[in-house]
Amino acid sequence: MGVVVPFEEIQNPEPSIDRLIGLVTDDMDRVNALILSKAGSDVAMIPEVANHLISSGGKRLRPMLTLAAAQMCGYREDGHIRLATAVEFMHTATLLHDDVVDESDMRRGKLAARKLWGNQASVLVGDYLLGQAFRMMVEVGVMQALSILSDAAAIIAEGEVMQLAAAKNMATTEDEYLAVIRAKTAALFSAAAEVGPVVAGRPRGEQAAFRSYGTNLGLAFQLVDDALDYGGSSAKLGKNVGDDFREGKITLPVVLAYRRGSDEDRAFWTRCLQGGEIGEGDLGRAVDLMKRHNALADTVDRARHYGAVARDALAPFRESEHKRALLEVVEFCVARAY
């Protein structure tokens, strides 16, 4: 079921990341080559599982942020190639682990790796990719970059555990949910952006600006994903629409619809998400309740707010192609909802 969330204030009807892709094409070619090299192993199953996900068509937005941030800050060496690859490996490992925890069947329009090789292989290959990521961080030799990315790895794991603890808990508040996605999703966006100025040796104020940009972009990105799970398409999501509902995930649209609903509405949410009793037509009813209580539109409004904060973080920097590209990334992430 597709439901369009209205967006009355789109300034650019078709925001894209084409400018960003154009600026980092040469560096991304080097990153992609390094990804293939570092995903290799004499243990045959490791490259099989890793390449299944790596080659499945993800946008690789996070490593592109690292490359663009480093370029924007005048970096002229090649450490950003390894850091961007490390960022992508961290993201890929997280997806492999997520699909096991969530018992997901699909990822980016293909069968999830766990459905083909099993949960154990997915977890272990994810661990291997994390190990390779840390190897590359060490090879770059910039201690602060290693600290930022290793902190992010720990924070992401905390976010996963926080989400697990909040699963099926209808008492979850908006603040509690935002804490989960700040750790689970925004932490890697933040680190990916921040290590660019760090490896370039830029002042702490510039590092903080990119950290804020990445954090708020990540929050906006996840909130749009939350809305798309109930009002989008599988092509935009890279997974089945309604997966969050079927898996009993408490996301922001659920939090808002539950709190704003009647006793009967809340009983519905409790039966479906907490009790796991989902019948035919229940997803449609969930979407109807979210529309009635403006839960999807308000989730997107929250995403737009964080997108605005991300844009403001880059305001002090002089105008450039790289700055324009990074601002367009924000528009692209938010506009996916429409």
C-alpha positions as CSV (number, residue, x, y, z in Angstrom):
1,M,0.0,0.0,0.0
2,G,1.4,3.4,-1.0
3,V,0.4,6.6,0.8
4,V,1.7,9.9,-0.2
5,V,2.6,12.2,2.7
6,P,1.8,15.8,1.6
7,F,4.6,18.2,1.4
8,E,3.5,21.7,0.5
9,E,6.8,23.5,0.7
10,I,9.1,21.5,-1.6
11,Q,11.3,24.1,-3.2
12,N,13.1,21.8,-5.5
13,P,10.6,19.2,-6.9
14,E,13.4,16.7,-7.6
15,P,16.3,17.0,-5.1
16,S,19.1,14.6,-5.8
17,I,22.5,13.6,-4.8
18,D,23.9,13.9,-8.4
19,R,26.1,16.9,-7.5
20,L,27.6,15.0,-4.6
21,I,28.2,11.9,-6.8
22,G,29.9,14.0,-9.5
23,L,32.3,15.6,-7.0
24,V,33.4,12.4,-5.4
25,T,33.3,10.1,-8.5
26,D,37.0,9.6,-8.7
27,D,37.5,9.0,-5.0
28,M,34.5,6.6,-4.9
29,D,36.1,4.5,-7.7
30,R,39.0,4.1,-5.3
31,V,36.7,3.4,-2.4
32,N,34.8,0.7,-4.4
33,A,38.1,-0.9,-5.4
34,L,39.2,-1.0,-1.8
35,I,35.9,-2.4,-0.7
36,L,36.2,-5.3,-3.0
37,S,39.8,-5.8,-1.9
38,K,39.1,-5.7,1.8
39,A,36.0,-7.8,1.6
40,G,38.1,-10.6,0.2
41,S,39.2,-13.6,2.3
42,D,40.6,-17.1,1.8
43,V,37.4,-18.2,3.7
44,A,35.0,-18.5,0.7
45,M,31.9,-17.7,2.6
46,I,33.1,-14.3,3.7
47,P,33.3,-12.6,0.3
48,E,30.2,-14.4,-0.8
49,V,28.1,-13.0,2.1
50,A,29.8,-9.6,2.1
51,N,29.5,-9.0,-1.7
52,H,25.9,-10.1,-1.7
53,L,25.1,-6.9,0.3
54,I,27.9,-4.7,-0.9
55,S,26.9,-5.2,-4.5
56,S,23.1,-4.8,-3.9
57,G,22.8,-1.2,-5.0
58,G,23.0,0.9,-1.9
59,K,23.7,4.6,-2.5
60,R,26.8,4.6,-0.3
61,L,25.8,8.0,1.0
62,R,27.8,7.7,4.2
63,P,31.2,7.2,2.6
64,M,30.4,9.9,0.1
65,L,29.9,12.3,3.0
66,T,33.4,11.5,4.3
67,L,34.9,12.1,0.9
68,A,33.0,15.3,0.3
69,A,33.8,16.7,3.7
70,A,37.5,15.9,3.3
71,Q,37.6,17.5,-0.1
72,M,35.6,20.6,1.1
73,C,38.2,21.0,3.8
74,G,41.1,21.0,1.4
75,Y,42.5,17.5,2.2
76,R,45.0,16.4,-0.5
77,E,46.3,13.0,0.7
78,D,44.5,9.6,0.5
79,G,43.6,8.7,4.1
80,H,40.0,9.7,3.4
81,I,39.7,6.8,1.0
82,R,40.4,4.3,3.8
83,L,38.2,6.2,6.2
84,A,35.3,6.2,3.8
85,T,35.7,2.5,3.1
86,A,35.8,1.9,6.9
87,V,32.5,3.9,7.2
88,E,30.9,1.8,4.5
89,F,32.1,-1.5,6.2
90,M,30.7,-0.3,9.5
91,H,27.3,0.4,7.8
92,T,27.3,-2.9,6.0
93,A,28.1,-4.8,9.2
94,T,25.2,-3.0,10.9
95,L,22.8,-4.1,8.2
96,L,23.9,-7.7,8.4
97,H,23.4,-7.6,12.2
98,D,20.1,-5.7,12.0
99,D,18.6,-8.2,9.6
100,V,19.4,-11.0,12.1
101,V,18.0,-9.1,15.1
102,D,14.9,-8.0,13.2
103,E,14.4,-11.4,11.4
104,S,14.1,-9.5,8.1
105,D,13.7,-11.4,4.9
106,M,14.5,-8.7,2.4
107,R,17.3,-6.1,2.1
108,R,17.5,-3.7,-0.8
109,G,15.1,-5.7,-2.9
110,K,17.0,-8.9,-2.5
111,L,16.8,-11.8,0.0
112,A,18.6,-10.8,3.1
113,A,22.0,-12.6,3.6
114,R,20.6,-14.4,6.6
115,K,18.0,-16.1,4.4
116,L,20.7,-17.4,2.1
117,W,23.6,-18.3,4.5
118,G,21.9,-18.3,7.9
119,N,22.0,-16.0,10.9
120,Q,25.4,-17.3,12.2
121,A,27.2,-16.5,8.9
122,S,25.6,-13.0,8.7
123,V,26.7,-12.1,12.2
124,L,30.2,-13.4,11.8
125,V,30.8,-11.8,8.4
126,G,29.5,-8.5,9.9
127,D,32.1,-8.9,12.6
128,Y,34.8,-9.6,10.0
129,L,33.8,-6.3,8.2
130,L,34.1,-4.4,11.5
131,G,37.5,-5.8,12.0
132,Q,38.6,-4.7,8.5
133,A,37.2,-1.3,9.2
134,F,39.3,-0.9,12.3
135,R,42.4,-2.1,10.4
136,M,41.9,0.7,7.9
137,M,41.3,3.3,10.6
138,V,44.6,2.3,12.2
139,E,46.4,2.4,8.8
140,V,45.4,6.0,8.3
141,G,47.2,6.8,11.5
142,V,45.1,9.8,12.7
143,M,44.2,9.0,16.3
144,Q,41.3,11.4,16.5
145,A,39.6,9.8,13.4
146,L,40.1,6.4,15.0
147,S,38.6,7.7,18.2
148,I,35.5,9.2,16.4
149,L,34.8,6.1,14.4
150,S,35.4,3.6,17.3
151,D,33.1,5.7,19.5
152,A,30.5,5.6,16.8
153,A,30.7,1.8,16.6
154,A,30.1,1.5,20.4
155,I,27.2,4.0,20.2
156,I,25.6,2.2,17.3
157,A,25.7,-1.1,19.3
158,E,24.1,0.7,22.3
159,G,21.4,2.0,20.0
160,E,20.6,-1.5,18.8
161,V,20.3,-2.7,22.4
162,M,18.2,0.3,23.3
163,Q,15.9,-0.5,20.4
164,L,15.7,-4.1,21.4
165,A,14.7,-3.1,25.0
166,A,12.1,-0.7,23.6
167,A,10.7,-3.3,21.1
168,K,6.9,-3.8,21.5
169,N,6.9,-1.3,24.4
170,M,3.9,0.9,23.8
171,A,5.0,3.2,26.6
172,T,8.0,4.4,24.6
173,T,8.0,8.2,24.5
174,E,9.2,10.5,21.6
175,D,12.3,11.5,23.5
176,E,13.2,7.8,24.2
177,Y,12.7,7.0,20.5
178,L,14.8,9.9,19.4
179,A,17.6,8.7,21.7
180,V,17.5,5.3,20.0
181,I,17.8,6.7,16.5
182,R,20.4,9.3,17.5
183,A,22.6,6.3,18.5
184,K,21.5,3.7,16.0
185,T,21.5,5.8,12.8
186,A,22.7,9.4,13.4
187,A,26.0,8.4,15.1
188,L,27.5,6.9,11.9
189,F,26.3,9.9,9.7
190,S,27.9,12.2,12.3
191,A,31.2,10.3,12.4
192,A,31.3,10.0,8.6
193,A,31.0,13.7,8.2
194,E,33.3,14.7,11.1
195,V,36.3,12.6,10.1
196,G,36.6,14.6,6.9
197,P,37.7,17.9,8.6
198,V,39.6,15.9,11.2
199,V,41.9,14.1,8.7
200,A,42.3,17.5,7.0
201,G,43.5,19.0,10.2
202,R,40.8,21.7,10.3
203,P,40.0,23.7,13.5
204,R,37.7,22.2,16.1
205,G,34.9,24.6,15.3
206,E,34.8,23.2,11.7
207,Q,34.9,19.6,13.0
208,A,31.9,20.4,15.3
209,A,30.0,21.9,12.4
210,F,30.4,18.8,10.3
211,R,29.5,16.6,13.4
212,S,26.3,18.6,13.8
213,Y,25.5,18.4,10.1
214,G,25.9,14.6,10.1
215,T,24.0,14.0,13.3
216,N,21.0,16.1,12.2
217,L,21.1,14.7,8.6
218,G,21.0,11.2,10.2
219,L,18.0,12.0,12.4
220,A,16.1,13.4,9.4
221,F,17.1,10.4,7.3
222,Q,15.8,7.9,9.8
223,L,12.6,9.8,10.5
224,V,11.8,9.8,6.8
225,D,12.5,6.0,6.8
226,D,10.0,5.6,9.6
227,A,7.3,7.5,7.7
228,L,8.1,5.6,4.4
229,D,7.5,2.2,6.2
230,Y,3.9,3.1,6.4
231,G,3.5,5.5,3.5
232,G,6.1,4.8,0.9
233,S,7.2,2.1,-1.5
234,S,9.6,-0.8,-1.3
235,A,11.8,0.8,-4.0
236,K,12.4,3.8,-1.8
237,L,12.8,1.8,1.4
238,G,15.0,-1.0,0.2
239,K,12.9,-3.4,2.2
240,N,9.2,-4.4,2.3
241,V,6.7,-1.6,3.2
242,G,5.2,-2.5,6.6
243,D,8.2,-4.4,7.9
244,D,8.4,-2.2,11.0
245,F,4.8,-2.9,11.7
246,R,5.1,-6.7,11.2
247,E,8.3,-6.7,13.4
248,G,6.5,-4.8,16.2
249,K,8.9,-1.9,16.0
250,I,7.9,1.2,18.0
251,T,8.9,4.1,15.6
252,L,7.9,7.7,15.8
253,P,4.7,7.4,13.7
254,V,3.5,4.7,16.1
255,V,4.4,6.7,19.2
256,L,2.4,9.7,17.9
257,A,-0.6,7.7,16.6
258,Y,-0.8,5.7,19.8
259,R,-0.7,8.7,22.1
260,R,-3.2,10.7,20.1
261,G,-5.6,7.8,19.6
262,S,-8.7,6.7,21.4
263,D,-8.8,3.7,23.8
264,E,-9.9,1.6,20.9
265,D,-7.1,2.8,18.8
266,R,-4.5,2.1,21.5
267,A,-6.0,-1.4,22.0
268,F,-5.4,-2.0,18.3
269,W,-1.7,-0.9,18.5
270,T,-1.2,-3.0,21.6
271,R,-2.7,-6.1,19.9
272,C,-0.7,-5.7,16.8
273,L,2.7,-4.5,18.0
274,Q,2.9,-5.7,21.6
275,G,0.9,-8.9,21.1
276,G,2.0,-9.7,17.7
277,E,-1.5,-10.5,16.6
278,I,-1.6,-9.0,13.1
279,G,-4.4,-10.0,10.7
280,E,-5.3,-9.2,7.1
281,G,-6.1,-5.5,6.7
282,D,-4.3,-4.4,9.9
283,L,-1.5,-2.6,8.1
284,G,-4.1,-0.6,6.2
285,R,-5.9,0.3,9.4
286,A,-2.6,1.3,10.9
287,V,-1.9,3.7,8.0
288,D,-5.5,5.1,8.3
289,L,-5.0,5.8,12.0
290,M,-1.7,7.5,11.3
291,K,-3.3,9.7,8.7
292,R,-6.2,10.5,11.0
293,H,-3.9,11.6,13.7
294,N,-1.3,13.3,11.4
295,A,1.4,11.0,12.7
296,L,3.1,10.5,9.3
297,A,3.0,14.2,8.4
298,D,4.2,15.2,11.8
299,T,7.1,12.7,11.6
300,V,8.1,14.2,8.3
301,D,7.8,17.7,9.9
302,R,10.3,16.5,12.6
303,A,12.6,15.3,9.8
304,R,12.4,18.7,8.1
305,H,13.3,20.4,11.4
306,Y,16.4,18.3,11.7
307,G,17.2,18.9,8.1
308,A,17.1,22.6,8.7
309,V,19.5,22.2,11.7
310,A,21.9,20.3,9.4
311,R,21.8,23.0,6.8
312,D,22.4,25.7,9.4
313,A,25.5,23.8,10.6
314,L,27.2,24.5,7.3
315,A,26.0,28.1,7.1
316,P,29.4,29.6,8.3
317,F,31.3,28.0,5.4
318,R,32.0,29.9,2.2
319,E,29.9,29.0,-0.8
320,S,31.3,26.2,-2.9
321,E,30.3,23.3,-5.0
322,H,30.9,20.9,-2.1
323,K,28.8,23.0,0.3
324,R,25.9,23.1,-2.3
325,A,26.2,19.3,-2.7
326,L,26.0,18.7,1.0
327,L,23.0,21.0,1.3
328,E,21.3,19.2,-1.5
329,V,21.9,15.9,0.3
330,V,19.7,17.2,3.1
331,E,16.9,18.1,0.6
332,F,17.2,14.7,-1.0
333,C,16.9,12.8,2.2
334,V,13.8,14.7,3.4
335,A,12.1,14.7,0.0
336,R,12.2,10.9,-0.2
337,A,8.9,11.1,1.8
338,Y,7.0,12.7,-1.0
